[in-house]
Amino acid sequence: VTVVARAEGSVVGSLCCQRWDGPTPQLGGTSGKTGTFWATYVSPEHRRKGVAAAMVTECIAHLRSLGCDRVVLMYASDAGRRVYERLGFRPDNVRFLDNIANHKVVVGACGNLRFGVAGPEADEEVSALLASGEEDARRLLTHWAEARRTRQYRGFVAMDGSGEVVGFVGSQLWAGPFPMVVAKSSFLLGTAWGLRLRAGTAPGVAAGLLQMAVRHWQELGCTRGLVVAQDLVWEGACQELGFAPGNTLALDLSRDSPLLGKVRDTRWLLSAIPAQLNAAQEAGALSPRTVDLARKLQREDGTAVDPDNNSFTTNYKRMGGGFHVDSLRDRRAVAAKFDRLALGWDDFVVGCRYEHVFHWLPRGAKHLPP
């Protein structure tokens, strides 16, 4: 779906969200349902007014209604990152490898182990290494059949002297949820998944398997590689090959509190600053219990703002003791500087005590339960 924000009858913001299971199979007992959103835009004159946060929260509610247990944001701009983090998103364990064409791939034997390609005939043996049950096995077989047909999938295995598979990684072209607006030849992503070693196998084998995947990306002409480092084995292999953290964020919907479960009704509570909550309580729109719960969740989530100790109040003297806003009306250069200082919007308004600005909030909060 596309979520839009309107002001005075005009669209001032939009973003797209959808269920997206990712290009690799979901294993390990999850619902297998992941959501994402992309193409977030707010018109310049309506930025820093909570528009983006409101749209993202609507998306979260929609994805939850679809049964998603996770929301992934593949790229977060510096300006948007703070908004997403206030809504509960946290850095994800995605790692990237750039300049693939010039990456030196060295793959050979590792002790008494050797590496090779796993064709369809090895699916059953590899499935036994990866799957934790019948549902996992079904997802793997379905994915392999489709990925071989559409994503240039290739599996790589490490085998001991008897030919038994003791390690695996899958490699293929990335399939994103959003339309490509550049030529594929200039932006082609490869991805690896399912890195698994049999118990007792040397961790260094993981790097050898990942090297095989990188060679595969080179053959496909990929410009960049992407993996999700799901454990220490993954992380160690990524570090050895020079992968770097990506600018991705994720939200775990399976760990919601009862309050967070009502996103549509409480979307502003977790991002509200103290003055907003005070205004809603004073107007009788929120009970003291609801306000206390919102503050408790903000503290637990690390998004609470201390009205007496924040970036504005601590820098007040350094900034010259403040100024009258009227003095900025005809001074564009000063106003531009003011805008840059106000990027920390929540800290700014708390420090300035702009409490009167937020008394509009109770009007939107009257439908909330006490």
C-alpha positions in Angstrom: 0.0 0.0 0.0 1.0 3.6 -0.3 0.5 5.8 2.7 0.0 9.5 2.1 -0.1 12.6 4.4 -2.4 15.5 3.5 -2.5 19.1 4.6 -5.3 21.4 3.5 -6.3 18.9 0.8 -2.8 18.5 -0.7 -0.5 15.5 -0.5 2.6 16.5 1.5 4.1 13.1 2.2 4.1 9.5 1.0 5.7 6.2 1.4 5.2 2.7 0.2 5.0 -0.4 2.3 4.5 -4.1 1.6 5.0 -7.6 2.9 8.4 -8.7 1.7 9.9 -12.1 2.7 13.2 -11.2 1.4 15.2 -13.0 -1.3 16.2 -15.9 1.0 14.1 -18.5 2.8 13.0 -17.7 6.4 14.1 -20.5 8.7 14.0 -21.3 12.4 10.4 -21.2 13.3 9.6 -17.6 12.3 6.3 -16.8 10.6 8.3 -16.2 7.5 6.5 -12.8 7.1 8.6 -9.7 6.9 7.5 -6.2 6.0 9.4 -3.3 4.6 8.8 0.3 3.4 10.5 2.5 0.9 10.4 5.8 -1.0 9.7 7.9 2.1 9.2 11.6 1.1 7.9 14.7 2.9 7.7 18.1 1.3 10.3 20.4 2.6 7.9 22.8 4.2 6.3 20.0 6.3 9.5 18.3 7.5 10.3 18.0 11.2 6.6 18.2 12.1 6.0 14.5 12.8 4.7 13.7 9.3 7.2 10.9 8.5 6.7 9.3 12.0 3.0 9.3 11.5 3.3 7.7 8.0 5.8 5.0 9.2 3.5 4.2 12.1 0.6 3.6 9.8 2.8 1.3 7.8 3.8 -0.6 10.9 0.1 -1.1 11.7 -0.7 -2.3 8.2 2.3 -4.8 8.2 1.2 -6.1 11.6 -2.3 -6.7 10.2 -0.7 -8.8 7.5 0.9 -11.0 10.2 4.5 -9.7 9.8 6.7 -10.3 12.8 9.5 -8.1 11.5 9.9 -4.8 9.6 13.2 -4.2 7.7 14.3 -0.8 6.3 17.1 -1.4 3.9 18.4 2.1 3.9 18.0 5.0 6.3 19.1 8.5 5.6 20.8 10.5 8.3 17.7 12.7 8.6 15.3 9.8 8.7 17.3 7.6 11.1 16.3 9.5 14.2 12.7 9.2 13.3 12.9 5.5 12.8 14.9 4.9 16.0 12.3 6.8 18.0 9.7 4.4 16.7 11.7 1.4 17.9 13.9 0.5 14.9 17.4 -0.6 15.7 20.5 -1.2 13.6 20.3 -4.5 11.8 23.1 -7.0 11.3 23.5 -6.5 7.5 27.0 -6.4 6.1 28.1 -5.1 2.7 31.2 -5.8 0.5 32.0 -3.1 -2.0 34.2 -3.1 -5.1 33.6 -6.8 -5.7 35.3 -6.8 -9.1 38.7 -6.0 -7.5 38.2 -8.3 -4.5 41.0 -11.0 -4.4 39.4 -14.4 -4.0 41.6 -17.2 -2.7 39.9 -20.5 -2.2 41.7 -23.8 -1.6 41.6 -26.7 0.7 41.2 -26.1 4.4 43.0 -28.9 6.3 41.4 -32.1 5.1 38.3 -30.3 3.8 37.6 -29.2 0.2 35.1 -26.9 -1.3 32.7 -27.5 -4.1 29.4 -26.6 -5.8 26.2 -28.2 -4.4 23.8 -29.1 -7.3 20.2 -30.2 -7.0 21.4 -33.7 -6.2 22.8 -32.4 -2.9 19.6 -30.6 -1.8 18.5 -33.4 0.6 21.9 -33.6 2.4 22.1 -29.8 2.6 18.6 -29.6 3.9 19.4 -31.9 6.7 22.2 -29.5 7.7 20.0 -26.4 7.6 16.5 -27.4 8.4 15.2 -27.7 12.0 11.9 -29.4 10.9 9.6 -30.3 8.1 8.5 -26.7 7.5 12.1 -25.5 7.1 12.8 -28.3 4.6 9.7 -27.4 2.6 10.7 -23.7 2.5 14.3 -24.6 1.4 13.1 -26.9 -1.5 10.6 -24.3 -2.7 13.3 -21.5 -2.6 16.0 -23.5 -4.3 13.6 -24.4 -7.2 12.6 -20.7 -7.7 16.1 -19.2 -7.1 17.8 -21.5 -9.6 15.2 -20.4 -12.2 15.2 -16.7 -11.5 18.1 -15.6 -9.3 21.2 -17.4 -10.6 21.3 -19.4 -7.3 24.3 -21.6 -6.6 25.1 -23.5 -3.4 28.6 -24.2 -2.1 29.6 -26.9 0.4 32.6 -27.9 2.4 33.2 -31.6 2.5 35.4 -33.8 4.6 37.6 -36.6 3.3 34.7 -39.0 3.0 32.6 -36.6 1.0 30.2 -35.7 3.8 28.9 -32.1 3.8 30.1 -30.3 6.9 29.4 -26.7 5.8 27.2 -24.8 3.4 26.4 -21.3 2.0 23.9 -20.2 -0.6 24.7 -17.5 -3.2 22.4 -15.7 -5.6 21.3 -12.3 -7.0 19.5 -10.0 -4.6 15.8 -9.4 -5.1 14.7 -6.2 -3.5 11.1 -5.1 -2.8 11.3 -1.8 -4.6 11.6 -0.9 -8.3 15.1 -0.3 -9.7 15.5 3.2 -11.0 19.1 2.7 -12.3 20.5 0.2 -14.9 21.1 -3.2 -13.4 24.6 -3.2 -14.8 25.5 -0.2 -12.6 23.8 -1.6 -9.4 23.7 -5.4 -9.2 23.6 -6.9 -5.7 24.7 -10.4 -4.8 23.7 -12.0 -1.5 24.7 -15.1 0.5 22.6 -16.9 3.1 22.3 -20.0 5.1 26.0 -20.2 6.2 26.1 -23.2 8.4 28.9 -25.5 9.8 28.5 -28.9 11.3 29.4 -29.1 15.0 33.2 -29.4 15.4 34.1 -27.8 12.1 36.8 -25.1 12.2 35.3 -21.6 12.1 37.8 -20.7 9.4 35.8 -22.8 6.9 33.1 -20.2 7.0 35.4 -17.6 5.4 36.3 -20.1 2.7 32.6 -20.7 1.9 31.9 -17.0 1.8 34.8 -16.6 -0.6 33.1 -19.0 -2.9 30.0 -16.8 -2.8 32.1 -13.7 -3.6 33.6 -15.5 -6.6 30.1 -16.3 -7.8 29.1 -12.6 -7.5 32.1 -11.7 -9.6 31.0 -14.1 -12.3 27.5 -12.6 -12.3 28.9 -9.0 -12.6 27.7 -7.9 -9.2 28.8 -4.4 -8.0 28.1 -5.1 -4.3 27.5 -8.0 -2.0 25.1 -8.1 1.0 24.7 -10.6 3.8 22.9 -10.8 7.1 25.5 -11.8 9.8 23.2 -13.9 12.0 25.8 -15.2 14.4 29.4 -15.1 15.4 30.4 -17.5 12.6 28.9 -15.1 10.1 30.5 -12.1 11.8 33.9 -13.7 11.8 33.8 -14.6 8.1 32.5 -11.1 7.2 35.3 -9.4 9.1 38.0 -11.7 7.5 36.8 -10.8 4.0 36.4 -7.0 4.7 32.6 -6.7 4.8 31.4 -3.5 6.5 28.1 -2.7 8.4 25.3 -1.4 6.4 22.8 1.5 7.0 19.9 -0.8 7.7 17.3 -0.8 10.5 14.8 -3.4 11.7 11.8 -3.5 14.1 10.9 -6.7 15.9 7.1 -6.8 16.0 7.0 -10.1 18.0 8.2 -8.3 21.1 5.5 -5.6 21.3 4.1 -4.5 24.7 0.3 -4.3 25.1 0.5 -0.6 24.6 2.5 -0.9 21.4 0.0 -3.4 20.1 -2.4 -0.5 19.5 -0.2 1.4 17.1 -2.9 3.3 15.3 -4.2 4.7 18.6 -0.9 5.3 20.3 1.5 6.1 17.5 2.4 9.4 18.9 2.8 8.3 22.6 6.3 6.8 22.3 7.6 9.7 20.3 5.9 12.4 22.3 8.0 14.8 24.3 7.2 15.7 28.0 5.3 18.9 27.1 3.0 17.0 24.7 2.1 14.4 27.3 1.6 17.1 30.0 -0.8 19.0 27.7 -2.8 15.8 26.9 -3.1 15.0 30.6 -4.0 18.5 31.6 -6.8 18.6 29.0 -8.2 15.3 30.4 -7.5 13.4 27.2 -5.1 11.0 28.8 -5.2 9.5 32.3 -2.1 9.8 34.6 -1.7 6.0 34.3 -1.4 6.2 30.5 1.1 9.1 30.6 3.2 7.2 33.2 3.2 4.1 31.0 4.2 6.1 28.0 7.1 7.6 29.9 8.1 4.2 31.3 8.2 2.8 27.8 10.2 5.7 26.5 12.8 5.2 29.2 13.1 1.5 28.5 13.4 2.2 24.8 16.0 4.9 25.3 13.9 7.6 23.5 12.9 9.7 26.6 14.0 13.3 26.6 14.9 14.9 30.0 13.4 18.4 29.9 16.1 19.7 32.3 19.1 17.9 30.7 19.2 17.7 27.0 21.3 19.0 24.1 19.6 22.4 24.1 19.7 23.2 27.8 23.3 22.0 28.1 24.4 24.2 25.2 22.2 27.2 26.1 25.1 29.3 27.5 27.4 28.4 24.7 24.8 29.5 22.2 24.7 33.0 23.7 21.7 32.7 26.1 19.1 32.5 23.3 17.4 35.0 21.1 13.9 36.3 20.2 12.4 34.4 17.3 11.0 37.7 15.9 14.6 38.7 15.1 14.9 35.9 12.6 12.0 36.9 10.4 14.0 39.0 8.0 17.4 37.4 8.3 17.5 34.4 6.1 21.1 33.5 6.9 20.4 33.4 10.6 17.2 31.5 10.0 19.0 28.9 8.0 21.5 28.4 10.8 18.6 28.2 13.2 17.1 25.3 11.1 20.4 23.4 11.3 20.6 23.8 15.0 17.0 22.6 15.3 17.7 19.2 13.7 17.5 17.8 17.2 13.9 18.9 17.2 12.7 17.1 20.3 15.6 18.4 22.4 15.1 21.9 21.0 11.4 22.2 21.9 11.8 20.7 25.3 14.7 23.0 26.1 12.8 26.0 24.8 9.7 25.1 26.9 7.5 25.5 23.8 4.8 23.8 25.7 2.0 26.0 24.4 2.6 24.8 20.9 1.4 21.3 21.8 -2.0 22.0 23.3 -3.5 21.0 20.0 -2.6 17.4 20.9 -5.5 16.7 23.1 -7.9 17.1 20.2 -6.3 14.2 18.5 -6.1 12.1 21.7 -9.7 12.2 22.9 -10.5 8.9 21.2 -7.9 7.1 23.3 -9.0 4.9 26.1 -8.1 6.1 29.6 
